């Protein structure tokens, strides 16, 4: 019976956290279009979904800034929706402010990539390592502790809708009572 309870507990702990929509431009308003004042986002452990739109005419970029705490990793950036089919540019950089993409700022990004609707349903993090269009690429498909910016920009005069899920891995907080119950199972 003890083994069954332990297996059940471990199975429940292995279920990934469901994605929470942390920003929806149709509800929360437009994300910042200013590289000098990105929208501050607080990610929780698990999936953190952002729903937005960008336009190439007039030019509308979306900039966010976020902090990854010690012991945490941004492991996935899942592009769950992207329409209509067009090309956009998206990039990461270190720090709480960002840059306007150009030849002069190319090397300031940690990595930047082009995306299309063919990328919907895929994790973009490996692309920041292998498919970069900027001078730099991520050394691995993840980001560790630190403060970062992420931006997305439409590359033509089209209104582009996107849904992206940022997945943060790390230690989940537990209280002493929970650990006491787990320890009691082994006694």
Backbone as ProteinMPNN parsed JSONL, in Angstrom:
{"seq_chain_A": "XXXXXXXXXXXXXXXXXXXXXXXXXXXXXXXXXXXXXXXXXXXXXXXXXXXXXXXXXXXXXXXXXXXXXXXXXXXXXXXXXXXXXXXXXXXXXXXXXXXXXXXXXXXXXXXXXXXXXXXXXXXXXXXXXXXXXXXXXXXXXXXXXXXXXXXXXXXXXXXXXXXXXXXXXXXXXXXXXXXXXXXXXXX", "coords_chain_A": {"N_chain_A": [[0.825, -1.2, 0.0], [1.973, 1.209, 0.768], [3.86, 1.595, -1.25], [2.189, 1.941, -3.465], [0.972, 4.37, -2.748], [3.188, 6.066, -2.788], [3.951, 5.889, -5.494], [1.657, 6.983, -6.659], [1.771, 9.6, -5.599], [4.226, 10.474, -6.718], [3.547, 10.346, -9.441], [1.582, 12.328, -9.559], [3.141, 14.538, -9.001], [4.698, 14.608, -11.276], [3.125, 15.472, -13.329], [2.894, 18.009, -15.678], [2.734, 21.507, -14.973], [-0.145, 23.406, -15.737], [-0.542, 25.715, -18.426], [-0.665, 29.147, -17.798], [-2.4, 32.007, -18.797], [-0.7, 34.873, -18.917], [-0.572, 37.327, -20.051], [-2.727, 38.96, -22.149], [-3.265, 40.73, -24.891], [-5.748, 41.662, -25.762], [-7.156, 41.872, -23.445], [-5.442, 42.813, -21.345], [-4.246, 45.0, -22.504], [-2.033, 46.672, -24.853], [1.205, 45.309, -25.296], [4.369, 46.772, -24.435], [5.812, 48.913, -26.847], [8.213, 50.025, -26.759], [11.648, 49.878, -26.726], [13.15, 50.849, -24.657], [11.551, 50.736, -22.446], [10.342, 48.083, -21.717], [7.464, 45.896, -21.239], [7.01, 44.714, -18.014], [7.072, 41.405, -16.955], [6.026, 38.763, -14.862], [7.04, 35.593, -14.526], [5.736, 32.406, -13.658], [6.498, 29.165, -12.249], [6.321, 26.659, -14.683], [4.038, 26.811, -17.477], [3.67, 29.91, -19.171], [1.666, 31.955, -20.766], [1.532, 34.24, -23.451], [-0.488, 36.323, -25.327], [-0.657, 38.062, -28.239], [-0.376, 40.759, -30.667], [1.228, 42.058, -33.557], [2.253, 44.64, -35.773], [3.199, 45.579, -39.042], [2.754, 47.963, -40.271], [1.31, 50.712, -39.081], [4.664, 50.379, -37.742], [4.878, 48.119, -35.149], [6.28, 46.867, -32.436], [6.614, 44.275, -29.967], [7.736, 44.287, -26.7], [9.04, 42.6, -23.89], [10.147, 42.287, -20.487], [11.77, 40.198, -18.13], [12.602, 38.286, -15.191], [14.656, 35.596, -14.33], [14.897, 33.557, -11.652], [17.411, 32.401, -9.26], [18.189, 28.967, -9.511], [16.269, 28.441, -11.372], [15.139, 27.921, -14.788], [14.578, 29.032, -18.07], [13.189, 27.006, -20.203], [11.687, 26.373, -22.464], [10.17, 27.924, -25.284], [7.316, 27.973, -26.529], [5.739, 28.238, -29.553], [2.537, 28.64, -30.032], [0.502, 29.621, -31.633], [0.272, 31.402, -34.714], [-0.527, 33.692, -36.938], [-1.573, 35.718, -39.766], [0.165, 33.559, -42.159], [3.334, 34.637, -42.251], [6.47, 36.38, -42.054], [8.252, 36.944, -39.089], [10.404, 38.63, -36.744], [12.142, 37.65, -33.871], [13.715, 37.992, -30.68], [16.148, 37.586, -28.015], [17.689, 39.441, -25.366], [20.146, 40.371, -22.915], [19.437, 41.995, -19.794], [17.292, 44.719, -18.653], [16.289, 46.42, -20.519], [15.918, 46.855, -24.088], [16.662, 46.671, -27.624], [16.33, 48.396, -30.775], [15.94, 46.452, -33.55], [18.588, 46.301, -35.852], [21.319, 46.702, -38.195], [23.32, 47.887, -36.694], [22.712, 47.138, -34.069], [22.722, 44.436, -34.064], [24.675, 42.637, -32.912], [24.1, 43.016, -30.248], [22.063, 41.459, -29.361], [21.296, 38.397, -27.661], [20.444, 36.278, -29.148], [18.678, 36.026, -32.209], [15.862, 35.212, -34.255], [14.074, 34.308, -37.278], [10.606, 33.719, -37.657], [7.793, 31.78, -38.801], [4.419, 30.795, -39.681], [4.763, 28.088, -40.001], [6.294, 27.352, -37.889], [4.606, 27.203, -35.765], [3.437, 25.34, -33.044], [5.836, 24.358, -32.325], [8.776, 24.268, -30.214], [10.616, 27.107, -29.768], [13.089, 27.564, -28.595], [15.361, 25.815, -29.256], [15.846, 26.821, -31.83], [16.926, 29.339, -31.385], [19.457, 28.649, -30.897], [20.318, 27.199, -33.144], [19.287, 28.318, -35.499], [19.76, 30.999, -35.78], [19.622, 34.44, -36.84], [21.028, 36.56, -36.149], [24.189, 37.969, -35.066], [24.988, 36.58, -32.778], [24.274, 33.45, -31.094], [22.291, 31.41, -28.908], [24.11, 29.521, -26.5], [23.076, 27.161, -25.646], [19.844, 25.563, -25.692], [18.337, 27.156, -23.701], [17.716, 29.481, -20.987], [19.397, 30.714, -18.183], [19.479, 31.873, -14.726], [18.831, 35.386, -14.389], [18.216, 38.697, -15.755], [16.23, 39.474, -18.508], [15.265, 40.512, -21.849], [12.69, 40.026, -24.232], [11.698, 40.208, -27.554], [9.421, 40.813, -30.273], [8.798, 41.277, -33.703], [7.017, 42.3, -36.525], [7.785, 41.758, -39.93], [6.751, 42.822, -42.247], [4.088, 44.831, -43.771], [1.728, 43.756, -42.261], [-0.895, 42.699, -40.112], [-0.123, 40.715, -37.486], [-0.937, 37.95, -35.548], [-0.123, 36.32, -32.516], [0.603, 33.592, -30.293], [2.415, 32.696, -27.575], [4.157, 30.512, -25.443], [5.983, 30.647, -22.572], [8.072, 28.559, -20.838], [8.952, 27.912, -17.639], [11.247, 26.276, -15.681], [11.983, 24.852, -12.488], [12.582, 24.671, -8.948], [9.768, 23.739, -7.104], [7.907, 25.355, -4.601], [7.437, 23.944, -1.437], [5.709, 23.09, 1.564], [6.664, 22.478, 5.012], [4.966, 20.604, 6.177], [4.076, 18.98, 4.056], [6.476, 17.715, 3.268], [6.938, 16.368, 5.62], [4.878, 14.467, 5.624], [5.609, 12.927, 3.42], [8.09, 11.895, 4.298], [7.129, 10.396, 6.434], [5.959, 8.27, 5.149], [8.03, 6.62, 4.575], [8.775, 5.523, 6.936]], "CA_chain_A": [[0.0, 0.0, 0.0], [2.873, 2.347, 0.829], [4.46, 1.775, -2.567], [1.145, 2.499, -4.317], [0.81, 5.771, -2.375], [4.373, 6.782, -3.264], [3.848, 5.966, -6.95], [0.595, 7.937, -6.944], [2.301, 10.92, -5.283], [5.222, 10.82, -7.729], [2.838, 10.589, -10.698], [0.933, 13.637, -9.455], [4.188, 15.557, -9.063], [5.285, 14.598, -12.606], [2.226, 16.117, -14.272], [3.343, 19.381, -15.862], [1.801, 22.566, -14.604], [-0.861, 23.915, -16.903], [-0.133, 27.058, -18.818], [-1.522, 30.251, -17.379], [-2.271, 33.185, -19.655], [-0.242, 35.963, -18.051], [-0.827, 38.584, -20.738], [-3.544, 38.869, -23.348], [-3.39, 42.129, -25.295], [-7.148, 42.066, -25.888], [-7.661, 42.094, -22.076], [-4.487, 43.568, -20.542], [-3.714, 46.138, -23.241], [-0.893, 46.447, -25.73], [2.541, 45.216, -24.715], [5.187, 47.94, -24.761], [6.501, 49.006, -28.143], [9.432, 50.787, -26.491], [12.813, 49.094, -26.312], [13.664, 51.429, -23.416], [10.599, 50.501, -21.348], [9.555, 46.888, -21.994], [6.458, 45.489, -20.252], [7.528, 43.772, -17.023], [6.274, 40.188, -16.824], [6.481, 37.832, -13.829], [6.759, 34.211, -14.892], [5.653, 31.392, -12.62], [6.978, 27.852, -12.672], [5.39, 26.055, -15.632], [3.755, 27.556, -18.701], [3.259, 31.31, -19.054], [1.248, 32.264, -22.123], [1.324, 35.613, -23.879], [-1.26, 36.423, -26.561], [-0.473, 39.423, -28.712], [-0.358, 41.037, -32.105], [2.207, 43.043, -33.999], [1.879, 45.164, -37.074], [4.312, 46.147, -39.77], [2.395, 49.279, -40.79], [2.58, 51.268, -38.614], [5.524, 49.412, -37.076], [4.519, 47.849, -33.748], [7.045, 45.764, -31.838], [6.257, 43.954, -28.585], [8.902, 44.065, -25.843], [8.802, 42.256, -22.489], [11.316, 42.002, -19.672], [11.458, 39.225, -17.084], [13.753, 37.819, -14.427], [14.7, 34.184, -13.974], [15.544, 33.484, -10.335], [18.379, 31.328, -9.026], [17.581, 27.641, -9.47], [15.243, 28.333, -12.404], [15.591, 27.934, -16.169], [13.608, 29.152, -19.144], [13.558, 25.833, -20.99], [10.925, 26.277, -23.704], [9.348, 29.026, -25.774], [6.448, 27.267, -27.466], [4.899, 29.068, -30.416], [1.307, 27.849, -30.154], [-0.314, 30.151, -32.727], [0.942, 32.462, -35.462], [-1.271, 33.868, -38.197], [-1.489, 34.833, -40.931], [1.512, 33.078, -42.449], [4.226, 35.701, -42.638], [7.748, 36.275, -41.345], [8.493, 37.883, -37.994], [11.703, 38.53, -36.082], [12.048, 37.602, -32.414], [15.07, 37.931, -30.135], [16.439, 37.769, -26.593], [18.913, 40.126, -24.969], [20.327, 40.498, -21.469], [19.123, 43.292, -19.217], [15.886, 45.099, -18.501], [15.889, 47.194, -21.695], [16.266, 46.126, -25.298], [17.211, 47.418, -28.743], [15.611, 48.352, -32.048], [16.758, 45.618, -34.436], [19.243, 46.949, -36.993], [22.691, 46.245, -38.363], [24.145, 48.429, -35.609], [22.405, 46.482, -32.791], [22.711, 42.996, -34.303], [25.507, 41.947, -31.932], [23.618, 43.256, -28.884], [21.097, 40.414, -29.003], [21.84, 37.079, -27.341], [20.106, 35.535, -30.349], [17.439, 36.414, -32.867], [15.454, 34.274, -35.301], [12.856, 34.566, -38.036], [9.602, 32.678, -37.474], [6.616, 31.794, -39.669], [3.37, 29.917, -39.144], [5.272, 26.711, -40.02], [6.911, 27.102, -36.582], [3.557, 27.026, -34.747], [3.446, 23.982, -32.508], [7.213, 23.978, -32.007], [9.568, 24.979, -29.218], [11.551, 27.985, -30.469], [14.391, 27.68, -27.925], [16.467, 25.252, -30.039], [16.106, 27.661, -32.993], [17.808, 30.43, -30.958], [20.788, 28.056, -30.887], [20.709, 26.638, -34.433], [18.715, 29.004, -36.657], [19.864, 32.431, -35.504], [19.915, 35.358, -37.943], [21.852, 37.61, -35.552], [25.587, 37.596, -34.889], [25.103, 35.63, -31.674], [23.258, 32.421, -30.881], [22.36, 30.884, -27.544], [25.012, 28.374, -26.451], [22.227, 25.988, -25.422], [18.441, 25.997, -25.832], [17.73, 27.544, -22.422], [18.282, 30.664, -20.334], [19.506, 30.543, -16.741], [19.14, 33.038, -13.903], [19.209, 36.701, -14.881], [17.151, 39.549, -16.283], [16.26, 39.415, -19.968], [14.182, 41.045, -22.665], [12.298, 39.29, -25.425], [10.948, 41.089, -28.448], [8.918, 40.256, -31.518], [8.537, 42.354, -34.664], [6.539, 41.91, -37.85], [8.743, 42.266, -40.917], [6.059, 43.403, -43.402], [2.899, 45.581, -43.325], [0.635, 42.815, -42.007], [-1.226, 42.486, -38.699], [0.265, 39.346, -37.155], [-1.36, 37.492, -34.221], [0.736, 35.24, -32.024], [0.472, 33.071, -28.931], [3.682, 32.063, -27.217], [4.184, 30.017, -24.061], [7.302, 30.591, -21.958], [8.035, 27.511, -19.814], [9.982, 28.101, -16.626], [11.488, 25.105, -14.824], [12.674, 25.162, -11.246], [12.073, 24.033, -7.743], [8.467, 24.171, -6.609], [7.899, 25.553, -3.155], [6.599, 23.032, -0.66], [5.772, 23.427, 2.982], [7.228, 21.446, 5.875], [3.956, 19.575, 6.417], [4.097, 18.064, 2.917], [7.665, 16.876, 3.367], [6.747, 15.476, 6.774], [4.027, 13.352, 5.19], [6.409, 12.071, 2.535], [9.041, 11.196, 5.148], [6.39, 9.431, 7.249], [5.673, 7.102, 4.324], [9.204, 5.765, 4.575], [9.053, 5.011, 8.286]], "C_chain_A": [[0.868, 1.263, 0.0], [3.472, 2.645, -0.544], [3.446, 2.393, -3.521], [0.972, 3.992, -4.027], [1.987, 6.608, -2.883], [4.312, 6.951, -4.78], [2.793, 6.991, -7.348], [1.07, 9.374, -6.696], [3.317, 11.373, -6.332], [4.572, 11.104, -9.078], [2.171, 11.963, -10.684], [1.961, 14.756, -9.56], [4.777, 15.667, -10.469], [4.396, 15.273, -13.641], [2.651, 17.565, -14.437], [2.275, 20.386, -15.464], [1.107, 23.08, -15.864], [-0.421, 25.35, -17.174], [-1.155, 28.079, -18.347], [-1.316, 31.4, -18.354], [-1.924, 34.362, -18.752], [-0.397, 37.32, -18.712], [-1.61, 38.294, -22.009], [-3.821, 40.309, -23.768], [-4.843, 42.57, -25.44], [-7.78, 42.335, -24.523], [-6.767, 43.063, -21.31], [-3.934, 44.808, -21.226], [-2.467, 45.761, -24.013], [0.39, 46.301, -24.917], [3.35, 46.417, -25.183], [5.812, 47.821, -26.143], [7.828, 49.738, -27.995], [10.545, 49.874, -25.995], [13.386, 49.596, -24.989], [12.77, 51.203, -22.214], [9.715, 49.284, -21.657], [8.521, 46.616, -20.896], [7.082, 44.463, -19.316], [6.565, 42.615, -16.838], [6.881, 39.332, -15.719], [6.054, 36.431, -14.235], [6.665, 33.358, -13.643], [6.241, 30.098, -13.145], [5.907, 27.226, -13.562], [5.191, 26.964, -16.82], [3.189, 28.934, -18.43], [2.949, 31.816, -20.457], [1.032, 33.756, -22.324], [0.608, 35.568, -25.226], [-1.169, 37.869, -27.024], [-0.593, 39.545, -30.212], [0.665, 42.119, -32.37], [1.821, 43.463, -35.406], [3.113, 45.755, -37.739], [4.028, 47.542, -40.314], [1.185, 49.819, -40.038], [3.345, 50.223, -37.802], [5.19, 49.315, -35.588], [5.316, 46.64, -33.294], [6.468, 45.499, -30.464], [7.538, 43.612, -27.834], [8.439, 43.672, -24.452], [10.151, 42.107, -21.793], [10.875, 41.083, -18.541], [12.749, 38.81, -16.392], [13.587, 36.341, -14.117], [15.514, 34.09, -12.69], [16.564, 32.341, -10.277], [17.633, 29.993, -8.915], [16.496, 27.436, -10.521], [15.872, 28.443, -13.793], [14.409, 28.174, -17.091], [13.985, 28.076, -20.149], [12.847, 25.741, -22.331], [10.251, 27.61, -24.009], [8.513, 28.411, -26.893], [5.595, 28.258, -28.244], [3.631, 28.264, -30.682], [0.373, 28.359, -31.236], [0.434, 31.3, -33.387], [0.214, 32.614, -36.794], [-1.477, 35.355, -38.482], [-0.043, 34.411, -41.169], [2.342, 34.216, -43.007], [5.519, 35.515, -41.873], [7.805, 37.345, -40.267], [9.894, 37.639, -37.448], [11.461, 38.528, -34.589], [13.449, 37.386, -31.848], [15.067, 38.074, -28.617], [17.651, 38.666, -26.457], [18.961, 40.174, -23.446], [19.933, 41.893, -21.033], [17.646, 43.603, -19.248], [15.401, 46.043, -19.596], [16.403, 46.459, -22.924], [16.79, 47.078, -26.367], [16.219, 47.392, -29.901], [16.486, 47.533, -32.986], [17.289, 46.403, -35.63], [20.632, 46.345, -37.129], [23.587, 46.688, -37.221], [23.916, 47.715, -34.279], [22.437, 44.961, -32.896], [23.473, 42.215, -33.225], [25.071, 42.146, -30.495], [22.634, 42.199, -28.424], [21.828, 39.126, -28.647], [21.606, 36.138, -28.513], [18.792, 36.059, -30.892], [17.146, 35.46, -34.009], [14.272, 34.836, -36.086], [11.907, 33.403, -37.788], [8.471, 32.887, -38.48], [5.565, 30.887, -39.047], [3.788, 28.45, -39.196], [5.918, 26.343, -38.689], [5.879, 26.925, -35.467], [3.51, 25.553, -34.345], [4.834, 23.513, -32.117], [7.783, 24.833, -30.884], [10.611, 25.798, -29.971], [12.944, 28.004, -29.846], [15.524, 27.018, -28.705], [16.821, 26.113, -31.258], [17.02, 28.838, -32.636], [19.264, 29.964, -30.898], [21.24, 27.704, -32.303], [20.264, 27.427, -35.663], [18.793, 30.524, -36.515], [20.163, 33.221, -36.768], [20.7, 36.568, -37.434], [23.283, 37.091, -35.412], [25.743, 36.484, -33.855], [23.994, 34.59, -31.716], [23.373, 31.96, -29.437], [23.293, 29.674, -27.543], [24.276, 27.054, -26.188], [20.783, 26.475, -25.469], [17.753, 26.261, -24.49], [18.384, 28.833, -21.945], [18.283, 30.422, -18.838], [19.157, 31.827, -16.007], [19.666, 34.343, -14.491], [17.988, 37.475, -15.321], [17.337, 39.652, -17.79], [15.122, 40.227, -20.57], [13.941, 40.082, -23.806], [11.483, 40.242, -26.268], [10.498, 40.31, -29.67], [8.502, 41.422, -32.409], [8.059, 41.749, -35.977], [7.466, 42.522, -38.889], [8.086, 42.807, -42.181], [4.769, 44.075, -42.915], [1.65, 44.711, -43.176], [0.374, 42.786, -40.5], [-1.024, 41.006, -38.403], [-0.185, 39.031, -35.737], [-0.473, 36.333, -33.795], [0.316, 34.834, -30.611], [1.75, 32.309, -28.641], [3.637, 31.688, -25.736], [5.638, 29.906, -23.604], [7.224, 29.579, -20.808], [9.243, 27.663, -18.899], [10.063, 26.852, -15.76], [12.21, 25.56, -13.572], [12.018, 24.467, -10.097], [10.714, 24.619, -7.375], [8.544, 24.329, -5.101], [6.983, 24.512, -2.516], [6.707, 23.428, 0.8], [6.266, 22.23, 3.789], [6.24, 20.314, 6.112], [3.943, 18.535, 5.293], [5.291, 17.137, 3.005], [7.567, 15.932, 4.556], [5.895, 14.276, 6.422], [4.77, 12.393, 4.277], [7.404, 11.256, 3.357], [8.348, 10.112, 5.977], [6.076, 8.169, 6.451], [6.824, 6.125, 4.32], [9.516, 5.158, 5.942], [8.346, 3.721, 8.527]], "O_chain_A": [[0.555, 2.25, -0.666], [3.578, 3.803, -0.948], [3.796, 3.275, -4.305], [0.841, 4.792, -4.954], [1.796, 7.729, -3.354], [4.59, 8.034, -5.294], [3.007, 7.78, -8.269], [0.796, 10.263, -7.502], [3.279, 12.517, -6.783], [5.004, 12.011, -9.789], [2.194, 12.677, -11.686], [1.684, 15.805, -10.142], [5.308, 16.719, -10.824], [4.868, 15.612, -14.727], [2.762, 18.288, -13.447], [1.077, 20.14, -15.603], [1.72, 23.17, -16.928], [0.007, 26.08, -16.28], [-2.362, 27.882, -18.489], [-0.181, 31.728, -18.699], [-2.734, 34.795, -17.933], [-0.36, 38.35, -18.039], [-1.199, 37.481, -22.836], [-4.537, 41.03, -23.073], [-5.141, 43.75, -25.256], [-8.836, 42.964, -24.451], [-7.253, 44.015, -20.7], [-3.224, 45.593, -20.597], [-1.917, 44.672, -23.848], [0.637, 47.058, -23.978], [3.044, 47.01, -26.218], [6.278, 46.754, -26.543], [8.491, 50.037, -28.988], [10.404, 49.189, -24.982], [14.042, 48.837, -24.275], [13.182, 51.45, -21.081], [8.505, 49.418, -21.838], [8.688, 47.055, -19.759], [7.624, 43.456, -19.771], [5.376, 42.822, -16.593], [8.101, 39.188, -15.64], [4.865, 36.119, -14.283], [7.413, 33.555, -12.685], [6.457, 29.949, -14.347], [4.722, 27.259, -13.229], [6.05, 27.785, -17.143], [2.331, 29.105, -17.564], [3.859, 32.077, -21.244], [0.436, 34.438, -21.49], [1.034, 34.87, -26.146], [-1.553, 38.789, -26.301], [-0.871, 38.58, -30.924], [0.931, 42.976, -31.528], [1.147, 42.73, -36.13], [3.963, 46.354, -37.079], [4.941, 48.232, -40.766], [0.074, 49.393, -40.353], [2.751, 49.3, -37.244], [5.219, 50.313, -34.866], [5.053, 45.517, -33.724], [5.892, 46.398, -29.852], [8.321, 42.766, -28.265], [7.556, 44.314, -23.885], [11.166, 41.836, -22.434], [9.748, 41.178, -18.055], [13.842, 38.963, -16.937], [12.519, 35.893, -13.698], [16.676, 34.494, -12.648], [16.574, 31.447, -11.123], [16.573, 29.915, -8.295], [15.868, 26.378, -10.563], [16.969, 28.976, -13.96], [13.348, 27.578, -16.908], [14.978, 28.207, -20.864], [13.351, 25.094, -23.249], [9.819, 28.326, -23.105], [8.943, 28.338, -28.045], [4.824, 29.022, -27.662], [3.648, 27.315, -31.466], [-0.473, 27.605, -31.716], [1.133, 32.07, -32.728], [0.33, 31.76, -37.673], [-1.547, 36.162, -37.555], [0.864, 34.853, -40.463], [2.083, 34.702, -44.108], [5.641, 34.56, -41.106], [7.452, 38.501, -40.5], [10.488, 36.583, -37.663], [10.66, 39.318, -34.088], [14.269, 36.691, -32.447], [14.128, 38.602, -28.02], [18.536, 38.663, -27.312], [17.938, 40.033, -22.777], [20.069, 42.856, -21.787], [16.848, 42.846, -19.801], [14.232, 46.428, -19.607], [17.224, 45.549, -22.814], [17.297, 48.156, -26.057], [15.382, 46.495, -30.001], [17.649, 47.874, -33.201], [16.536, 47.082, -36.328], [21.067, 45.569, -36.278], [24.501, 45.966, -36.821], [24.816, 47.68, -33.44], [22.199, 44.271, -31.904], [22.955, 41.235, -32.691], [25.618, 41.505, -29.598], [22.394, 42.053, -27.225], [22.85, 38.796, -29.249], [22.454, 35.306, -28.835], [17.911, 36.479, -30.142], [18.063, 34.956, -34.657], [13.564, 35.726, -35.614], [12.33, 32.25, -37.717], [8.224, 34.0, -38.945], [5.801, 30.28, -38.002], [3.204, 27.634, -38.482], [6.078, 25.161, -38.383], [6.23, 26.542, -34.351], [3.539, 24.655, -35.186], [4.998, 22.395, -31.63], [7.341, 25.956, -30.639], [11.404, 25.243, -30.731], [13.896, 28.421, -30.505], [16.59, 27.624, -28.812], [17.978, 26.133, -31.678], [17.801, 29.291, -33.474], [20.185, 30.779, -30.855], [22.41, 27.883, -32.638], [20.802, 27.229, -36.752], [17.968, 31.245, -37.078], [20.866, 32.743, -37.659], [20.998, 37.488, -38.195], [23.544, 35.906, -35.62], [26.535, 35.56, -34.039], [22.927, 34.811, -32.29], [24.426, 32.101, -28.816], [23.273, 28.882, -28.485], [24.793, 25.973, -26.473], [20.525, 27.668, -25.305], [16.719, 25.666, -24.184], [19.448, 29.228, -22.421], [17.281, 29.973, -18.28], [18.606, 32.757, -16.595], [20.779, 34.408, -15.014], [16.865, 36.974, -15.267], [18.44, 39.883, -18.285], [14.155, 40.578, -19.894], [14.856, 39.412, -24.284], [10.666, 41.0, -25.746], [11.094, 39.303, -30.053], [7.938, 42.412, -31.945], [8.646, 40.788, -36.474], [7.888, 43.671, -38.75], [8.79, 43.215, -43.106], [4.395, 43.903, -41.756], [0.652, 44.905, -43.871], [1.311, 42.843, -39.704], [-1.677, 40.149, -38.999], [0.149, 39.769, -34.81], [-0.117, 35.476, -34.604], [-0.244, 35.625, -29.852], [2.121, 31.39, -29.372], [3.147, 32.445, -24.898], [6.424, 29.159, -24.186], [6.4, 29.728, -19.907], [10.392, 27.558, -19.329], [9.067, 26.424, -15.177], [12.959, 26.536, -13.594], [11.021, 23.762, -10.255], [10.535, 25.836, -7.339], [9.174, 23.526, -4.413], [5.888, 24.245, -3.01], [7.694, 24.036, 1.215], [6.279, 21.103, 3.295], [6.654, 19.161, 6.235], [3.813, 17.339, 5.557], [5.158, 15.925, 2.841], [8.067, 14.809, 4.496], [6.17, 13.17, 6.885], [4.579, 11.18, 4.356], [7.548, 10.053, 3.136], [8.911, 9.04, 6.197], [5.941, 7.095, 7.037], [6.629, 4.931, 4.089], [10.442, 4.355, 6.066], [8.465, 3.144, 9.608]]}, "name": "protein", "num_of_chains": 1, "seq": "XXXXXXXXXXXXXXXXXXXXXXXXXXXXXXXXXXXXXXXXXXXXXXXXXXXXXXXXXXXXXXXXXXXXXXXXXXXXXXXXXXXXXXXXXXXXXXXXXXXXXXXXXXXXXXXXXXXXXXXXXXXXXXXXXXXXXXXXXXXXXXXXXXXXXXXXXXXXXXXXXXXXXXXXXXXXXXXXXXXXXXXXXXX"}
